[in-house]
Amino acid sequence: MGEFDLIERFFKRPPRKADVGIGDDCAVWSARAGHQLAFSADMLVEGRHFLSTVEPSRLGHKALAVNLSDLAACGATPQAFLLSLSLPRADEGWLSGFSQGLFQLADAHHCELIGGDTTQGPLNIAITVMGDVPVGQSILRSGAQVGDDIYVSGHLGDARLALEAFRGSVGLPQPVFDTARLRMELPTPRVALGMALRGIAHAMADISDGLLGDLGHILKASHVGAEIDLAAMPDLMQTSHLWSCPSDLALTCVLSGGDDYELVFCAPPSASEAIHAVSQACMTPITRIGRITGQPELVLRDAHGQIVPLKFRSFDHFA
């Protein structure tokens, strides 16, 4: 099976929203009136971002999910994406599962594949996603204000817990491992939540490299600091109701685990009722974890209000 046969069989679809889709040298897209385009790109490399044992359908899902999560963090509506795929060989079974998982998530968010590239080489998946947002309504990292509350969506730390199990550094009961692995391999991009927070959140980021690291991007861009309540952290793990996780492991997973693809955002205290309503409408739990301060530092406080040394480190590709 050649390159163009591969594209034709597994990835080409008739254009839906694109003016020109797959089949020409360029895709052509007309932006909606009154909207700005939002773009993001992510790359998944075997052995670095995913294990060789992951099911192809789950990998297809995750490859797009991590990009949709970036759009969610800006409050953007997904529209289209480009896929560049490096493959060791044209494995029809693998391609069938991968494309099925990819398109199932794409269709759920009405996000159209409009082009890309394929080549032979080590397994590497690169997606560039495009969305749009009403002019002036993007939620950026630079808008946090002193006095804002800090919130996170969903649950944190379970993907890191699964990774530790794969590494053999922790033994997990089977139900706990299954739940954690699902969170690692099938993350849920919070697209609806991101759009619902337009006009409510002052600043937002998605949690891909770890809560503290990604919150740190907001603090740096906004020139502010933060105080985080550690007492709320262990309860954020979805597996906590299945397993009594040691507190030090729970804190490591939640604060610096990464691969969560939840949202961390800042909003004024006056928005608490609106946030509760958004949480219910999007069927997504939202937890307040701290507040924005005027001191340019990140402080962790325990249940007694005492400062805890900052020893947690988020993921860095080159560290």
C-alpha positions as a Python dict, from the first residue, in 0.01 Angstrom:
ca = {
    (1, 'M'): (0, 0, 0),
    (2, 'G'): (150, 333, -109),
    (3, 'E'): (132, 673, 56),
    (4, 'F'): (-160, 805, -147),
    (5, 'D'): (-352, 478, -120),
    (6, 'L'): (-304, 501, 258),
    (7, 'I'): (-445, 855, 268),
    (8, 'E'): (-734, 769, 37),
    (9, 'R'): (-833, 460, 234),
    (10, 'F'): (-795, 574, 595),
    (11, 'F'): (-802, 954, 610),
    (12, 'K'): (-970, 1117, 308),
    (13, 'R'): (-1328, 1239, 350),
    (14, 'P'): (-1544, 1476, 147),
    (15, 'P'): (-1505, 1837, 268),
    (16, 'R'): (-1770, 1939, 518),
    (17, 'K'): (-1686, 2288, 636),
    (18, 'A'): (-1364, 2349, 440),
    (19, 'D'): (-1379, 2527, 104),
    (20, 'V'): (-1107, 2288, -20),
    (21, 'G'): (-998, 1983, 181),
    (22, 'I'): (-768, 1685, 128),
    (23, 'G'): (-647, 1634, -229),
    (24, 'D'): (-489, 1970, -320),
    (25, 'D'): (-158, 2123, -222),
    (26, 'C'): (-336, 2346, 29),
    (27, 'A'): (-663, 2334, 219),
    (28, 'V'): (-875, 2649, 196),
    (29, 'W'): (-1085, 2776, 485),
    (30, 'S'): (-1313, 3079, 518),
    (31, 'A'): (-1321, 3230, 867),
    (32, 'R'): (-1658, 3306, 1024),
    (33, 'A'): (-1752, 3673, 1040),
    (34, 'G'): (-1682, 3830, 1379),
    (35, 'H'): (-1439, 3557, 1483),
    (36, 'Q'): (-1065, 3522, 1522),
    (37, 'L'): (-883, 3201, 1429),
    (38, 'A'): (-700, 3008, 1701),
    (39, 'F'): (-422, 2759, 1616),
    (40, 'S'): (-223, 2505, 1815),
    (41, 'A'): (17, 2220, 1735),
    (42, 'D'): (126, 1916, 1933),
    (43, 'M'): (351, 1621, 1856),
    (44, 'L'): (334, 1272, 2008),
    (45, 'V'): (651, 1063, 1983),
    (46, 'E'): (656, 692, 2064),
    (47, 'G'): (856, 623, 2378),
    (48, 'R'): (837, 986, 2486),
    (49, 'H'): (465, 1064, 2492),
    (50, 'F'): (308, 720, 2466),
    (51, 'L'): (396, 354, 2515),
    (52, 'S'): (426, 109, 2228),
    (53, 'T'): (156, -105, 2391),
    (54, 'V'): (-123, 153, 2361),
    (55, 'E'): (-418, 50, 2145),
    (56, 'P'): (-418, 232, 1808),
    (57, 'S'): (-775, 358, 1856),
    (58, 'R'): (-681, 511, 2190),
    (59, 'L'): (-372, 668, 2038),
    (60, 'G'): (-581, 823, 1760),
    (61, 'H'): (-814, 968, 2023),
    (62, 'K'): (-533, 1107, 2237),
    (63, 'A'): (-342, 1257, 1944),
    (64, 'L'): (-638, 1483, 1868),
    (65, 'A'): (-751, 1526, 2230),
    (66, 'V'): (-429, 1696, 2340),
    (67, 'N'): (-476, 1952, 2062),
    (68, 'L'): (-844, 2010, 2135),
    (69, 'S'): (-742, 2071, 2496),
    (70, 'D'): (-530, 2368, 2382),
    (71, 'L'): (-831, 2517, 2203),
    (72, 'A'): (-1041, 2460, 2516),
    (73, 'A'): (-786, 2655, 2721),
    (74, 'C'): (-848, 2961, 2503),
    (75, 'G'): (-1225, 2920, 2492),
    (76, 'A'): (-1212, 2839, 2120),
    (77, 'T'): (-1454, 2628, 1915),
    (78, 'P'): (-1280, 2346, 1720),
    (79, 'Q'): (-1313, 2367, 1342),
    (80, 'A'): (-1043, 2170, 1156),
    (81, 'F'): (-704, 2001, 1188),
    (82, 'L'): (-401, 1886, 990),
    (83, 'L'): (-236, 1547, 1054),
    (84, 'S'): (129, 1467, 982),
    (85, 'L'): (208, 1102, 1040),
    (86, 'S'): (542, 919, 1037),
    (87, 'L'): (502, 540, 1028),
    (88, 'P'): (756, 255, 1038),
    (89, 'R'): (534, 71, 788),
    (90, 'A'): (183, 88, 641),
    (91, 'D'): (13, -149, 884),
    (92, 'E'): (-352, -169, 777),
    (93, 'G'): (-476, -300, 1112),
    (94, 'W'): (-298, -23, 1303),
    (95, 'L'): (-418, 245, 1061),
    (96, 'S'): (-778, 124, 1082),
    (97, 'G'): (-780, 145, 1463),
    (98, 'F'): (-592, 476, 1473),
    (99, 'S'): (-818, 648, 1221),
    (100, 'Q'): (-1129, 513, 1394),
    (101, 'G'): (-1028, 663, 1730),
    (102, 'L'): (-918, 986, 1564),
    (103, 'F'): (-1239, 1041, 1369),
    (104, 'Q'): (-1466, 936, 1653),
    (105, 'L'): (-1336, 1224, 1864),
    (106, 'A'): (-1318, 1459, 1565),
    (107, 'D'): (-1682, 1395, 1478),
    (108, 'A'): (-1788, 1445, 1839),
    (109, 'H'): (-1645, 1798, 1821),
    (110, 'H'): (-1736, 1867, 1454),
    (111, 'C'): (-1366, 1910, 1378),
    (112, 'E'): (-1268, 1828, 1019),
    (113, 'L'): (-942, 1674, 892),
    (114, 'I'): (-845, 1896, 598),
    (115, 'G'): (-487, 1793, 514),
    (116, 'G'): (-144, 1688, 635),
    (117, 'D'): (141, 1460, 534),
    (118, 'T'): (261, 1101, 569),
    (119, 'T'): (609, 952, 552),
    (120, 'Q'): (803, 644, 657),
    (121, 'G'): (1006, 665, 977),
    (122, 'P'): (979, 623, 1356),
    (123, 'L'): (621, 649, 1482),
    (124, 'N'): (550, 1019, 1527),
    (125, 'I'): (211, 1192, 1522),
    (126, 'A'): (189, 1568, 1471),
    (127, 'I'): (-142, 1754, 1461),
    (128, 'T'): (-212, 2121, 1400),
    (129, 'V'): (-561, 2218, 1508),
    (130, 'M'): (-762, 2526, 1419),
    (131, 'G'): (-1056, 2679, 1599),
    (132, 'D'): (-1225, 3014, 1624),
    (133, 'V'): (-1344, 3245, 1898),
    (134, 'P'): (-1553, 3564, 1893),
    (135, 'V'): (-1333, 3869, 1853),
    (136, 'G'): (-1192, 3981, 2187),
    (137, 'Q'): (-1319, 3678, 2383),
    (138, 'S'): (-1008, 3457, 2386),
    (139, 'I'): (-910, 3347, 2736),
    (140, 'L'): (-535, 3397, 2764),
    (141, 'R'): (-274, 3320, 3027),
    (142, 'S'): (-204, 3687, 3085),
    (143, 'G'): (-535, 3796, 3242),
    (144, 'A'): (-511, 3673, 3602),
    (145, 'Q'): (-582, 3941, 3863),
    (146, 'V'): (-489, 3972, 4229),
    (147, 'G'): (-774, 3834, 4439),
    (148, 'D'): (-893, 3588, 4175),
    (149, 'D'): (-982, 3237, 4287),
    (150, 'I'): (-799, 2949, 4119),
    (151, 'Y'): (-995, 2649, 3995),
    (152, 'V'): (-924, 2318, 3824),
    (153, 'S'): (-1165, 2105, 3624),
    (154, 'G'): (-1218, 1732, 3660),
    (155, 'H'): (-955, 1515, 3823),
    (156, 'L'): (-576, 1528, 3833),
    (157, 'G'): (-295, 1280, 3889),
    (158, 'D'): (-441, 954, 3760),
    (159, 'A'): (-245, 954, 3435),
    (160, 'R'): (79, 993, 3631),
    (161, 'L'): (-29, 712, 3863),
    (162, 'A'): (-76, 483, 3560),
    (163, 'L'): (270, 579, 3434),
    (164, 'E'): (425, 490, 3770),
    (165, 'A'): (250, 152, 3751),
    (166, 'F'): (387, 92, 3401),
    (167, 'R'): (733, 182, 3531),
    (168, 'G'): (694, -72, 3810),
    (169, 'S'): (747, 184, 4085),
    (170, 'V'): (404, 124, 4239),
    (171, 'G'): (169, -174, 4253),
    (172, 'L'): (-199, -101, 4198),
    (173, 'P'): (-516, -305, 4247),
    (174, 'Q'): (-658, -392, 3904),
    (175, 'P'): (-962, -159, 3925),
    (176, 'V'): (-734, 131, 4020),
    (177, 'F'): (-492, 56, 3737),
    (178, 'D'): (-775, 25, 3484),
    (179, 'T'): (-923, 360, 3587),
    (180, 'A'): (-585, 535, 3588),
    (181, 'R'): (-486, 386, 3253),
    (182, 'L'): (-811, 503, 3097),
    (183, 'R'): (-735, 857, 3211),
    (184, 'M'): (-384, 829, 3066),
    (185, 'E'): (-483, 690, 2728),
    (186, 'L'): (-827, 847, 2671),
    (187, 'P'): (-816, 1202, 2810),
    (188, 'T'): (-1127, 1418, 2780),
    (189, 'P'): (-1062, 1761, 2626),
    (190, 'R'): (-1278, 2015, 2811),
    (191, 'V'): (-1396, 2195, 2501),
    (192, 'A'): (-1750, 2275, 2616),
    (193, 'L'): (-1620, 2399, 2950),
    (194, 'G'): (-1364, 2624, 2785),
    (195, 'M'): (-1627, 2788, 2567),
    (196, 'A'): (-1866, 2824, 2864),
    (197, 'L'): (-1598, 3009, 3062),
    (198, 'R'): (-1571, 3290, 2807),
    (199, 'G'): (-1657, 3610, 2987),
    (200, 'I'): (-1613, 3442, 3328),
    (201, 'A'): (-1250, 3331, 3354),
    (202, 'H'): (-979, 3596, 3354),
    (203, 'A'): (-701, 3352, 3256),
    (204, 'M'): (-676, 2984, 3170),
    (205, 'A'): (-436, 2707, 3063),
    (206, 'D'): (-469, 2337, 3001),
    (207, 'I'): (-283, 2098, 3232),
    (208, 'S'): (-54, 1894, 3011),
    (209, 'D'): (280, 1906, 3194),
    (210, 'G'): (152, 1925, 3554),
    (211, 'L'): (-66, 2158, 3759),
    (212, 'L'): (214, 2363, 3915),
    (213, 'G'): (402, 2402, 3589),
    (214, 'D'): (100, 2505, 3386),
    (215, 'L'): (-35, 2734, 3657),
    (216, 'G'): (316, 2880, 3663),
    (217, 'H'): (273, 2985, 3299),
    (218, 'I'): (-35, 3186, 3400),
    (219, 'L'): (148, 3346, 3691),
    (220, 'K'): (445, 3443, 3475),
    (221, 'A'): (231, 3584, 3193),
    (222, 'S'): (10, 3777, 3438),
    (223, 'H'): (294, 3896, 3666),
    (224, 'V'): (122, 3764, 3978),
    (225, 'G'): (167, 3493, 4242),
    (226, 'A'): (-54, 3227, 4396),
    (227, 'E'): (-132, 3040, 4716),
    (228, 'I'): (-244, 2678, 4678),
    (229, 'D'): (-439, 2484, 4940),
    (230, 'L'): (-277, 2139, 4961),
    (231, 'A'): (-564, 2001, 5169),
    (232, 'A'): (-777, 1991, 4853),
    (233, 'M'): (-522, 1801, 4644),
    (234, 'P'): (-558, 1428, 4728),
    (235, 'D'): (-937, 1438, 4671),
    (236, 'L'): (-876, 1550, 4312),
    (237, 'M'): (-757, 1201, 4210),
    (238, 'Q'): (-1036, 1001, 4046),
    (239, 'T'): (-888, 678, 4182),
    (240, 'S'): (-891, 806, 4541),
    (241, 'H'): (-1230, 646, 4604),
    (242, 'L'): (-1092, 310, 4488),
    (243, 'W'): (-757, 306, 4664),
    (244, 'S'): (-592, 462, 4967),
    (245, 'C'): (-307, 634, 4785),
    (246, 'P'): (-10, 737, 5004),
    (247, 'S'): (-32, 1114, 5055),
    (248, 'D'): (317, 1188, 4921),
    (249, 'L'): (248, 993, 4601),
    (250, 'A'): (-93, 1160, 4563),
    (251, 'L'): (60, 1506, 4594),
    (252, 'T'): (330, 1424, 4339),
    (253, 'C'): (76, 1290, 4091),
    (254, 'V'): (-169, 1579, 4133),
    (255, 'L'): (78, 1867, 4148),
    (256, 'S'): (334, 1763, 3890),
    (257, 'G'): (202, 1452, 3716),
    (258, 'G'): (95, 1590, 3381),
    (259, 'D'): (-103, 1427, 3099),
    (260, 'D'): (-429, 1532, 3269),
    (261, 'Y'): (-563, 1767, 3000),
    (262, 'E'): (-788, 1943, 3247),
    (263, 'L'): (-819, 2321, 3274),
    (264, 'V'): (-673, 2548, 3540),
    (265, 'F'): (-831, 2893, 3542),
    (266, 'C'): (-866, 3211, 3745),
    (267, 'A'): (-1187, 3403, 3808),
    (268, 'P'): (-1307, 3669, 4054),
    (269, 'P'): (-1483, 3555, 4376),
    (270, 'S'): (-1802, 3716, 4244),
    (271, 'A'): (-1811, 3452, 3968),
    (272, 'S'): (-1848, 3156, 4203),
    (273, 'E'): (-2219, 3104, 4131),
    (274, 'A'): (-2163, 3132, 3756),
    (275, 'I'): (-1884, 2875, 3779),
    (276, 'H'): (-2108, 2639, 3973),
    (277, 'A'): (-2371, 2674, 3700),
    (278, 'V'): (-2112, 2609, 3429),
    (279, 'S'): (-1991, 2301, 3616),
    (280, 'Q'): (-2344, 2160, 3623),
    (281, 'A'): (-2419, 2250, 3261),
    (282, 'C'): (-2098, 2087, 3137),
    (283, 'M'): (-2129, 1793, 3380),
    (284, 'T'): (-1770, 1854, 3487),
    (285, 'P'): (-1659, 1892, 3850),
    (286, 'I'): (-1473, 2214, 3924),
    (287, 'T'): (-1266, 2257, 4240),
    (288, 'R'): (-1134, 2578, 4395),
    (289, 'I'): (-769, 2520, 4491),
    (290, 'G'): (-634, 2862, 4589),
    (291, 'R'): (-612, 3229, 4504),
    (292, 'I'): (-403, 3477, 4308),
    (293, 'T'): (-176, 3705, 4511),
    (294, 'G'): (29, 4015, 4441),
    (295, 'Q'): (354, 3853, 4551),
    (296, 'P'): (543, 3707, 4251),
    (297, 'E'): (576, 3357, 4397),
    (298, 'L'): (390, 3030, 4420),
    (299, 'V'): (319, 2924, 4778),
    (300, 'L'): (182, 2589, 4897),
    (301, 'R'): (-4, 2581, 5230),
    (302, 'D'): (-108, 2275, 5429),
    (303, 'A'): (-437, 2224, 5615),
    (304, 'H'): (-303, 2432, 5905),
    (305, 'G'): (-203, 2724, 5685),
    (306, 'Q'): (168, 2649, 5711),
    (307, 'I'): (393, 2694, 5410),
    (308, 'V'): (518, 2368, 5256),
    (309, 'P'): (853, 2362, 5069),
    (310, 'L'): (806, 2372, 4690),
    (311, 'K'): (971, 2043, 4584),
    (312, 'F'): (739, 1932, 4305),
    (313, 'R'): (859, 1959, 3945),
    (314, 'S'): (647, 1942, 3631),
    (315, 'F'): (739, 1772, 3305),
    (316, 'D'): (998, 1933, 3080),
    (317, 'H'): (1091, 1775, 2746),
    (318, 'F'): (1453, 1883, 2776),
    (319, 'A'): (1511, 1859, 3151),
}
